[in-house]
Amino acid sequence: MPLSLLAFLAFLPILLAGILLVGFRWPAKMAMPVVLGITIVTAFFAWNFSALHIVASTIEGLFITFDILYIIFGAILLLNLLKYSGGIKIIRESFAEISPDRRVQVIIIAWLFGSFLEGAAGFGTPAAIVAPLLLALGYPALAAVMLGLMVQSTAVTFGAVGTPILIGVQAGLQGPELESQLALADASLMDYLSVVTSHAALLHAVTGTLMPTFMTVMMTRFFGKNRSWKEGLSIFPFALFAGLAFTVPYALTGVFLGPEFPSLLGALVGLPVVMYAANRGFLIPEKSWQFMPAGEWPSHWMGTMSVDPRQENRTPDLSLAEAWLPYVLMALLLVASRLPQLPLKSFLSNVVIGWEQIMGTAISASSTPLYLPGTILLMAGLFAVFIHRMNLSQVKAAFSESANMLLGAGFVLVFTIPMVRIYINSGMNELGLESMPIVMADWVATNVGRIYPLFASAIGALGAFIAGSNTISNLMFSLFQFGIAENLSMPTTLMVALGAVGAAAGNMIAIHNVVAASATVGYLGKEGDVMRLTIIPTLYYILMVGILGLIAIEVFHYTDLLMPG
C-alpha cells in the first residue's frame, strides 16, 4: 500500500476527531466512541493489527485511564474541601489584595504557580489544579480550562523533574544508530541528552517568554466585555517581565544543570519576584481589568460546577497561612516524591499494580497508585480536613460532589485512552508496517525535504495530541527525528530538541488533557469550544519554534558540535 494512502488512513481518526469536536461541536462523550471505532477498523484492516492486540491495547488504556481519573479526583476533592471550609474564599481575597487585576492574577497563578506544578509533577497536574483554582477565584469555566491548558507548554519539556527528557528522549533514542555515533565521538548518552536539553531550554525560553502575554490577550479577547486584544496587550511590560522572570533562570538551569530542574527553579525564582513586583504595582497599568458581571456571561462560558460564596462556611479564625497550607503541603510532597535522592520516591513507587504481557502479547500495563499525584492531592485534602477543622457534613458534601463530577470524565476517557494505545501499538503487526503515528511523520519528512525543521516541532505536537503526553511523544518520535536529521545531514541534537519542544506545545490540544481539565471545572461536553481556543497558542508555539530551528540551520548553519560530521 502506498505511503500516502497509509498516512491518510492513519490521519483519518485524528481528522474525524477534529471535525466532530471542533467543527460540529460534538461533546467528547459522543465523538470519542466514534473515533475509537474508526481507529479499530483502520488498525485491523489496514495495519493487520490483530483483535488480540486491540483488546490488549484497550486494557492497557484502561490502566492509564485509572491513573488520570485518580489525579482528577484528587484535584477536585482538594478544591471542594477548601470550598466548604472557606479556605478558597480566603485565597481568593488574598489574590485580590496582591492585585484585583485579573490579568495579574492569571500570570501569577497560571503561568508561575502552574509552571511550578508542572516541574514537580507533570502529566496534566497543572491544569487539574490551576483550572479549578481559577474557577474558585471567579473566572468563567471555559477561561479557566483554556488558561490551565496554556500552562502546559513551556514548562512541560522539563516537567515531572525532567521525565520527558530522562525517560522519553533517552528511551526513545536508545539503539544502535545513536550508540555507534556516540562511540565515534567518544561521548556518552548523557552528554547527548545535555546538548538536547540546552537546545530545548533555549528554544522554550525564546518562545515561552511571550506566553504570559498570550494568556492575558486570549483572556481579554475572548472573555472581556469589549472582546479586545488591546486590553491584554496593555499589560505587556508586566507580562514580559513575568515571562523573563521564569525563562531566564529556566534557560540557565537547562544549559548548566540539566533537565531535572529548569521548570522548578524557573518558577521558584520567578514566583516571589513577580509577586513582589505586583504588590508594588511595578509595570502594572493604573486601570484594572475585570470580567463583566457573571450574570452577563454567555451560557457556553459556564460549566456545571461553581464555587458559590454561600456554600463557603468559613472556619472561624482561619488564617491566610492556614488556607494556603494544603496547597503548600501538596507542592512540597510533589517535589519530595519526585527527587531520586530522597527515599520517598522509592517507597511510593514500590506498590505496583500491573499485567505483564497482556493476553500473551508484548503489551504490558502497570500503575503505581501511591506515586501518582492523586495520592499527594488526597493527602493534602486529608490535611485540609484537620487544619481547617472541618465537620463531617462538610467532608461528605465535598466527597459526594467530587465523585459525581468524576463520572463524566471517566466515560469519555474509557474511549479516548484505548484509542491512543491502539494508535501507538499498531506497529506490532505481521505486515512489518511502522505504527500509525510514525507512518504519518514519515510521509511529512519524505515530502518536505530541507525545510523539515519547520515541521519537526509539529510532528512532536502531533504525538502529544494523540498520546496526551510529552514523554510518550518523545518515546515515539525521538529516534525518528534523529533519523530524519541524519538523512538530511542536519544536527541531530537540534532536531530531537525541536520535536521535544513541539511535544510540549501539543499538550495544549491533547484530547484527554482537554477532557481531564474540563472535568475539574464541570465543563465536560464542550471540549470542542476549548480546543478552538487552545489551538491558537499551540500554532504560535510550534510555528515559532519551527522558524527558530530553520533559521539556526539554514541561516546560521548550526552544526552539531557533539558529533561533527
N, C-alpha and C positions, 0 to 999 in steps of 0.2 A: 504494500500500500504506500503511495507517495507520501513524503514527509509533510507536504502542505495539507493533504487531506487528514492525516493523523493529527496535525497541530490544530486544525479546525475542530475535529471531533473532541480533542482534549479541552479546547477552549469553550465548547458548546455549553457545558453546565455552568461555567462562570458567566458567560453571556446571558444565559437564561436567568440566573440569579439576579444579575444587574437589571435586566428588563422587568422582571416581576417585582423586585424590591423597590427600585428607583423609578423605573418608567411607569409601571402600573400601580405602584404604592401598595402592593400586597403586603399584608403582615407576614413576618418571617414564619409564623406557625403554619401559614398556608403555602408559602413559597418553597421553604426548605424541604418538605416531603417530596415535592415535585422534582426539585433539583437533585435530591438523593436518588430518586428513581431513574432519572436520566443518566446520572453518573454510573449507577449499577449496570444499566443496559449498555452504555458505551464501553465500560471496562470489560464486561462479559463478552460482548460480540467483537469489538474492535481490538482489544488487547488480549483476548483469550484468558482473562483473569477469572480463575475458577470460582464456582459457587462457594466452595470450602474457604477459599481465601477471602471472599466477600464477607462471609459470616464471621471469620476470624478478625477481619479489619473492623467490623461493626462492634464486636466485643471489645476490641482494643479501644475503639472510640468511646464506648460506654465507661471504661475506666477513666479516661480523660474527662468525660462529662462530669463524673462524680467529683473530680478534683476542682473543676471550675465552679460547680454548684456549691461546693463546700466553702470556697472563698467568697462567693456572692452572699451566701447565708451569713457568714461571719461579719461581712461589711454591713449588711442591712441590719443585723441584730445589734451591733455596736451603736449604729446611728439611732435605732429605735429606743434602745436603753437610755441613751443620753437625751433623747427627746422626752421620754416620760420622767426622767429625773430632773429635767430642767437644765441640764448641762449645755445642751445645744443653744438654748436661749442666751446663756452667759457668753458662750463662744461667739455667737452672732453679735452680741453687744460689744465684745472686745474688738472685733474686726472693725466695727463701725467707729470705735474710738481711735484706731490707727488711722483710718480714713473712711469716710462714708462713701467715697467714690467707688463704684462697682468695678471700674477698670483696674484700680489699685488692688482691690481685693482679689481679683482674678489672677493678677500677676503674682501675688504673694501665695495664694492658696494653690492654684492650679500649676503655675509654672515652677515655683520653687519648692513648695511642700510636696507637690505631686512628683517632681523630679527626684526628691529625696526618697519617696516611697518606691519609685522605680529602681533607683540604685540599690535599695535594700532588699526588695522582694521581687520585682518584675512580674511577669506572667499575668498582666491585666490588673494587678492590685491597685495601681494608682487611680484608674478610672472607677474601680469599685468603691474606693474610699472618697475620692475628690468629688465625684458626681453627687452622691447623696449629701455630702457636706455642703456643697453649693446650694443644693435644693433646700437644705435646712436654713441656709442664710437668706433665702428669699429669691433665688434665681428660678426662672422657668425650667421645667424638667428637660425640655429639648436643649436649652442652652447649657444646662448642667452636664448633659451627656456629651454634647459637642465639645465643650471645653475639657471635660475629663478625658476624652479620647485624644484631643490635641496634645495633652501631656505626653502621650505615648509616641514620642518622636525622637527628640534629641537625646534624651536620657536612656533610650531603650537599648542601644548597642552595648552599653555597659551596665545594663540592668541586672538585678539579682546577683550583685557582686561579680559582674563580668561573665556571666554564664553564656550569653550569645557568642562571645569570642572563645572562652576557655573550653566550652563544650561544643557549641555549634560549628565555629570555623575549624577548630582543631580536629574534631572527629570527622568533619566533612572533607578535610584535606588529606587526612592520613591515608597514604597509599604509595605505591612505588613511583608514581610520577613525581611527586614532590621530594620524596626521600632521596632519589638519585641526584636531583639538583642540589639539595642541601649538602649532600656528601661532597659534591664537586666544589661547592663554595665554602666548605669547612664551617658550616653553620648548623645550628640546631633548630628544631621546630619552634621552640620558644623564641629564638631570635627572629624567626619569620613572623610569628604572631605579634611580637613587639613592634615590628615595622607596620604590619596591618593595623594594629591599634593606633599608632601615631597618625597614620593616614586618615583613619576613620574619625579620630578625635578632631583633627583639623578641619575635615570636611563638615562635620557636625557643627563645629564652632562657628564657621563662616555662615552656614545656612541657618543654624538654630538660634543665632543671636537675634534674629528678627521674629522668632516665634511669639514672644510676649506681645509684640506689636500686632501680629496676626491675630492673636486671641482677642485683643481689645477691638480691633477693626471688625472681626467677624461678629462679635457680640453687638456692637453698636449698629452695624449694618442690618443684621437680621433680627435683632431683638430690641432695637431702640424705637422710640416713638417717631423719630424723623427718618428712620432707615438710612442712617448717614455713615459713610466711610470716614468723612472728615472728623466726626466726633471721636472716633477711635484713634485717628492719626494725631489728634490734638495732644495726646499724652505720649507722643513718640519719644521725646527726650527721656522721660522716666522709664518707658518700656525698653528703650535701647540700653539705658543704664542697667536695668534689671537683667536684660539679656547678657550683657558683658559680665555682670557680677557673677553669673553662673558659668558662662562659657570660657572665660579666661582661666580660672582655676581648673575647670574641667579639662581644657585642652592641655594645660601644663601637666596635669596629673596623667593624662593619657600618654603624652610623649615621654615623660621621665619616670613614671611609676608603674605603668602597665594597665591592664584592662579592669582590674577589680574595683577601683575606687573613683574613676572620673566623675560619675554621676553623684555619688555620695558626697565627695569633697566639694564638688561644684555647688551643690545645694547647701551644704553645711557652711560654706563661706558666704554664698550669696544671700541666704535667708536672713541672717541677722543684719547684714549690711543694708539690704533693701528695706527691711522693716524699720531700721533706724532712720533711713533716709525718708521713708514715708511718714514717719512720726514727726519729722522736722519739716515736712512739706516740700522737700527737695525736688525740684523739677516737675512738681505736680501743678496742673492748671488750677486757677482760682475757682473756676466753675466746676462743681462736682457733677458727675454723670450718674443718673439713676434710671431704672426701668420705669415705665409708666405704671400706674396702679394696677394691681393684679386683676381687678375686675374688668379691665380693658384688654386683657391678653386674649389673643385668638385661642380657640379651643385646642388647636394642634400643638400649641406650646406646652400644654399641661398633660401630666400623666395621672395615674390613679393614686399616687402616693403624695401626701402633703405633710408638712410639719406645721400643724395648727398651733399657734401660741396658746390656745385654750386647753390643749392637751398637755402642755408643759407644766406639770405640777412641781414647781421648783422646790428643791430640798432647802429647808431653812438654813441660812448662813452658808450656802455652798459658794465657795470662793472661785475666782477665775483659775487659780492653780489647780484646784480640785476638779474643775470642769475639764481642763486640758489633760489631766493625769492619765486617763485611759489611752488617749492618743499618744502621749509621750511614752508610756509603757509599751504600747504597740510598736512604735518606731524603734525603741531600744531592743526589744525582743527580736524584731525582724533583723536588725543588724547583727546582734549576738548570735542568732541562729544561722546566719549565712557566712560567718567567718570561720574558715577551716582551722584557724589557730585555737579556737575555743572548743571545749568539749560538748557544748550544747548541740552543735550541728550533728556530730556523730551519734549522739544519744537519740535525737529526734528522728534521725534517718534510719535507725535500726529496725523500726517497725515497718515492715514491707508487706503489702497485700498484692499478690501477683499471680499470673498464669503464664508459665513459660511454654513456648511452642503451642499456641492455642490450636486445639483440634489437629495436632500433628503438623502444623505449618511452621514456617520460620518466624511467624509473627508472635510477639510476646507483649504482655501488658503488665504494668505494675503501678502501685500507688504507695506513697509514703505519707499517710494521713497526718501524722504528728508534725511532719516537717512542712506541710503546706501552710501558707499564710492564713488559711481559715482557722487553724488551731491557735495561732497567735492572736487573731481577732477575737476568738471566743474567750481566750484567757484575759484579754483586755476588757471584754464585756463583763466577765465574772468579777474582775477587779472593780469595774464601774459600779456593779451592784452593791458592793461593800463600801467603797469610798464615798459613794453618793447616798448611802443609807436608804436604798430603795426598798419598798414593801413588796410583798408577794404579788399583789394585784397589778402593780406596775410591770414587774418582770413577766408575768403571764401575758399581759397585753402586748408587750414588745415582742415576745416569742411568737405569739399567735399571728401577729401582723407580718412578721418576717417570714414565717413558714408559708403563709398564704401567697406572698409575693414570689416565692421560690418556684411555685408550681408552673407558672407560665414560662419562665426561663428554662426549666427542666424539659418541658415538652419540645421546645424549639431545638435545644442543644442535642437532644436524643437523635435528631435527624441531621443536624449540622456537622457534628464531630465525626460520626461514622463516614459521612461523605468525604471529609478531609482525609481520613485514614485510607479509604479506598483509592483516592487520588494518589496519595503518596506511595502506597504499597503496590500500585498497579504494575510496577516494574518486575514483580515476581510472576512472570508469565513464560509459557513454553515457546513463544514466538521470538524471544530474545529482544523484545522492544524495551526501550527505556520507559520509565514511569511517565505518566501524563504531564506533570509539570516540566520535566526535562525535555520532552518532545517539543513543548511549546517554546521553551527557551532556545532549543537547538534551531528551530525554524527562524527565530528572530536573529540569532547570530549569523546564520547562513545568508540571510537576506540583507543585512545592513553593512557588513564589511568594516571599513576603517572608522566609521562613526559609531561603532558599537559602544564605546564608553558612555555615550549619551543615553544608551538604553540599559546599561548594566545595573543601574540603581532600580530601574523599572522592573527588571527580572527579579531582583531581591524583594521588591514590593509585592510582586505577583505571588511569590512564595509565602509571604506573610499574610496576604489577603486570603489565600487558600487555607493555610495552616493556623493562622491567628497567632503566630509566634516567630519572633526574630531568630530564635535559636534553631527552630526546625527549618526555616527558610535557609539559614546558613548551612545546616546539615545537608539539605537537598542540593544547593546550588554553588557552594564554595569551590568544589572540585571542577564543576562546570565552568565557573568564571575563570579559574586557573587555566583550564584547557583552552578556552577561547583566547585568553591573553597570549598563551604560547603560540597558537596558530597565527595570530595577528602580529606577533613579535612586539608585544606591549608589556609593560611592567605588571607582573602577576600580583604583587602585593597591593598595588593601587586598584586593580580590577576587583580583587577579592574584597577590599575595603569599600569600594563603590557599591557592591552587592549587599554588603552588611549594613551600610547606611540606608540604602533603599529599603531593606527589610524592616528597619526600624520605622521608617515612614509608613510602610504598608500596614502597620498596626492600627493606624487611624481609621482604616476602612475594612479591617478584617471582620468577616461576618460574625464570628462568635464573640469577638471583642465588643462589637456593637450590641449584640444581644445581651451579653453579660452586663455591660454598663447600663443599658436601658432598663434591665431588670432591677437595678439598685434604686431607681427613682420611679418605678411603676410606669415605664414608657414602652412596654412591650406592645408589639403590633404596629409600631410606626417606625421600624428600623430604616425603611427607605428614606424617610424625612431626615434621619440622622446622616445617612450616607451621602445624600445630596449636598449636605453642608461640609462634612469632613473630607470629601473628595477634593475640595478647593485647596486646603493646606497640604494635602497629600501630593497633588500635582505640582504645587510650588516646590515642595521639598525634593521630589525625585527629579524635576527638571533642573533646579538649581544645582543639585549635586552632580547630575549628568554633565551639565555645562562646565562645571569646575573640573571634572575628570577629563573631558575632551580638551579643554584649554591646557591642562597640565601636560598632556601627552603630545598634542599636535602643535601647540604654540610654544610651550617651554621645553618640549622634547624631554620630558622627565623619563629617566631610566631607573631601573631597579638596582640600587647600589648594593643590596644584599647579595644579589645573584647576577652580576654583569654578564651580558651576552646570553 
